[in-house]
Amino acid sequence: MNIKLKLYASLMRYLPDDVADRHTAVLNVPEGMTPAKLIEDRKLPKESCFLVLLNGVYLTPAERETRQIQEGDAVAIWPPIAGG
């Protein structure tokens, strides 16, 4: 199934080299994929995956382990960001 993976800030370097959009890659993933498994499979540093959204809805760390991604879903991930 095809999904969109959106990575921001320092996580952008983990996108495939051939992405047309600077932040977004279309990926083919197996049925039953969870955001946590996606993070693991893409070799994203777990400690850097601070904010995870599925179709614009925030997922708690526990939900990332159990919520299954569906065809056409978008997973967006941000690292911790400091500001002042």
N, C-alpha and C positions, 0 to 999 in steps of 0.2 A: 504494500500500500504506500502511496505517496503522502508525505507530510512536508511542512515547512519548518526548518530549524533557523531561528533568528538568534544570532549572537552579537553582543555589544561590547564595546570598550576593549579591554585586554583579551577577551575571549574570541574576538573576531579572527585571530590567527589560527583557530582550530577549524575554520570553515574550509571546505575543499577549494583548491586553487582555481577551479573553473567556474566559480559562481558569477552569475551575471549581475546580481544585486550585491552591493557591498556588505550587507548584513545578513542576507537570506540565502539558504541553500534548500533546494528541493531534494529530499532523500527518499529512497525506497527502503522501508523498514518492514520487518515481519509483523504479522498480527500478534496482538498481546503485548506489544512494546509499551513500556512505562517510561515516564521522563527520567527516572533514576537509571534505568537500563540504557536509555539513549545516552545519558551523560557518561556512563561507563563505557559503552561501545565506541563512542567518539573520542574517548580518552581525554575528556575534559577534567581539569582538576576539581574534584568535588568541593573542596573548600572555597573555590572561586565561583561556584554556582550558587550565588546568594539569593537571587530573586528569580524564581521560575514561574512563568505564566503559561497556561494552556488556553489558547483562544482568548487571551486577554484576562484570564481569571487566575489570581495568585494561588499557587499550590504550596501548602505547608510541606516541610520535609517528609512527614509521614504520608501525605497524599501523593508525593512524587514516586513513592515505592509501589503504590497500589492502583492509581488511576491509569487506565489504559488509553493509549492514544488511538484515535480513529482516523480513517482515511480522510485526507484533506485538512486535518488539524494543524495548528501552528503552535510550536513550542518556542518561547522567547526566554532567553537567559541573560542575566546581568551579573557581573561580579559586584562585590561590595564597593561602594563609592563613598569617598570622604568629601566633605564640603565644609564651608565655613561661613 
